[in-house]
Amino acid sequence: MTVELVDRFISKLKGGKAAGHDGLTPEHLWYAHPIIVTLITYLFKLIIRFGVVPTDFGCGVIIPLVKNTDGDITSSENYRGITLSPVISKLFELVLMEMAGAKLTSSPLQFGFKANSSCNHAIFTLRMLVKHFCSSGSRLLFHCVHLTFLKHLTG
């Protein structure tokens, strides 16, 4: 990890965003004395060396956002929560992903929280499987679903 890498990602942080519980925004890092980049780099190196992440990196402020402004704003169903995380922890994640992202893999069966994939892809795949097995008269799908359901019940 280098000062140049951390500095590059500080400049890539999106501005105009609300601060986390620490009150810091990307603008604080952009306009701080240049020594801050060296200090943050040192902090990140210590985190990696000792394998201990500051507790505050896991703290956030949860705020509700309206999903549909034309909908019923008095209904809790019309809201989703977002978490305002500390900007330093966001920066650490960006730098870490740059350093190790190519080494991180996931199963091809994972659909959520993955680039170019979503739950819609999983739903489409399931629908195609159901259609295939139903059109061929197979009961295999029913047995798979039944076994999966039983597994979750007995968990």
Legacy VTK file of the C-alpha trace (Angstrom):
# vtk DataFile Version 3.0
C-alpha trace
ASCII
DATASET POLYDATA
POINTS 155 float
0.000 0.000 0.000
1.368 3.369 -0.991
0.626 7.001 -0.253
-0.002 7.458 -3.990
-2.658 4.713 -3.996
-4.484 6.175 -1.007
-4.240 9.678 -2.492
-5.683 8.440 -5.804
-8.711 6.977 -4.035
-9.228 10.045 -1.862
-9.599 12.059 -5.067
-12.113 9.482 -6.392
-14.441 9.736 -3.388
-17.834 11.209 -4.280
-18.432 14.606 -2.751
-21.644 16.241 -1.651
-22.641 13.256 0.459
-23.857 13.260 4.038
-21.287 12.570 6.737
-21.237 9.408 8.837
-21.336 9.450 12.636
-17.791 10.867 12.697
-18.912 14.027 10.880
-16.269 13.649 8.145
-16.950 13.978 4.433
-14.719 13.485 1.385
-14.307 17.256 1.269
-12.480 17.125 4.616
-9.920 14.767 3.094
-9.631 16.719 -0.155
-8.843 20.016 1.543
-6.851 18.724 4.517
-3.119 19.228 4.856
-1.242 16.773 2.574
0.193 14.977 5.636
-3.261 13.435 6.168
-2.696 11.080 3.220
0.512 9.791 4.833
-1.213 9.327 8.199
-4.185 7.500 6.657
-1.806 5.246 4.695
0.024 4.441 7.928
-3.294 3.656 9.645
-4.314 1.312 6.819
-0.954 -0.463 6.943
-1.380 -0.997 10.699
-4.894 -2.381 10.168
-3.582 -4.875 7.616
-0.487 -5.781 9.640
-2.326 -6.473 12.896
-5.654 -7.609 11.419
-7.651 -5.296 13.651
-10.180 -2.896 12.186
-11.278 0.091 14.292
-14.698 -0.459 15.830
-15.927 2.821 14.365
-15.417 1.419 10.831
-18.440 -0.788 11.523
-20.637 1.979 12.901
-23.063 3.899 10.751
-26.081 6.146 10.822
-29.162 4.529 9.308
-31.561 6.936 7.644
-34.820 6.192 5.844
-35.204 7.115 2.174
-38.528 7.339 0.362
-38.725 4.778 -2.447
-41.526 6.459 -4.377
-42.236 10.159 -3.778
-45.602 9.778 -5.517
-46.514 6.917 -3.191
-47.806 6.930 0.366
-45.089 8.614 2.420
-46.845 7.583 5.633
-46.359 3.886 4.821
-43.223 2.167 6.101
-43.372 -0.046 2.983
-42.438 3.035 0.930
-39.069 3.457 2.657
-35.704 1.769 2.502
-32.841 2.313 4.855
-29.368 3.427 3.889
-26.343 3.540 6.139
-24.042 6.531 6.275
-20.624 5.012 6.949
-17.455 6.807 8.009
-15.578 8.156 4.975
-12.293 6.666 6.238
-13.826 3.166 6.243
-15.162 3.727 2.712
-11.676 4.776 1.642
-10.172 1.684 3.283
-12.637 -0.558 1.406
-11.785 1.099 -1.922
-8.046 0.735 -1.378
-8.413 -2.859 -0.179
-10.528 -3.778 -3.195
-7.899 -2.276 -5.478
-5.192 -4.322 -3.789
-7.033 -7.644 -3.433
-10.127 -7.433 -5.643
-8.708 -9.635 -8.405
-8.049 -12.400 -5.869
-11.609 -12.376 -4.516
-14.058 -14.674 -6.251
-17.589 -15.830 -5.672
-19.646 -18.772 -6.744
-21.333 -18.559 -10.161
-24.494 -19.497 -8.228
-24.380 -16.222 -6.283
-26.665 -13.585 -7.772
-26.965 -10.779 -5.219
-24.222 -8.308 -4.257
-22.316 -9.115 -7.422
-21.446 -6.965 -10.446
-23.687 -7.498 -13.486
-26.023 -9.725 -11.500
-29.120 -9.332 -9.383
-31.977 -11.184 -7.760
-33.836 -10.777 -11.064
-31.285 -13.092 -12.671
-31.958 -15.701 -9.966
-35.727 -15.370 -10.418
-35.363 -15.738 -14.194
-33.208 -18.844 -13.746
-35.706 -20.376 -11.326
-38.630 -19.637 -13.652
-36.812 -21.258 -16.577
-36.075 -24.335 -14.457
-39.688 -24.617 -13.334
-40.905 -24.183 -16.904
-38.480 -26.834 -18.176
-39.340 -29.426 -15.531
-43.094 -28.748 -15.701
-43.160 -29.026 -19.499
-41.322 -32.356 -19.355
-43.697 -33.712 -16.682
-40.847 -34.259 -14.225
-41.425 -34.228 -10.476
-37.710 -33.699 -9.793
-38.115 -29.979 -9.139
-40.889 -30.610 -6.608
-38.647 -33.015 -4.689
-35.717 -30.559 -4.708
-37.896 -27.737 -3.398
-39.440 -30.063 -0.814
-36.018 -31.205 0.444
-34.736 -27.617 0.583
-37.823 -26.563 2.551
-37.372 -29.453 5.005
-33.692 -28.583 5.423
-34.599 -25.018 6.412
-37.249 -26.225 8.848
-34.879 -28.568 10.625
-31.885 -26.217 10.130
LINES 1 156
155 0 1 2 3 4 5 6 7 8 9 10 11 12 13 14 15 16 17 18 19 20 21 22 23 24 25 26 27 28 29 30 31 32 33 34 35 36 37 38 39 40 41 42 43 44 45 46 47 48 49 50 51 52 53 54 55 56 57 58 59 60 61 62 63 64 65 66 67 68 69 70 71 72 73 74 75 76 77 78 79 80 81 82 83 84 85 86 87 88 89 90 91 92 93 94 95 96 97 98 99 100 101 102 103 104 105 106 107 108 109 110 111 112 113 114 115 116 117 118 119 120 121 122 123 124 125 126 127 128 129 130 131 132 133 134 135 136 137 138 139 140 141 142 143 144 145 146 147 148 149 150 151 152 153 154
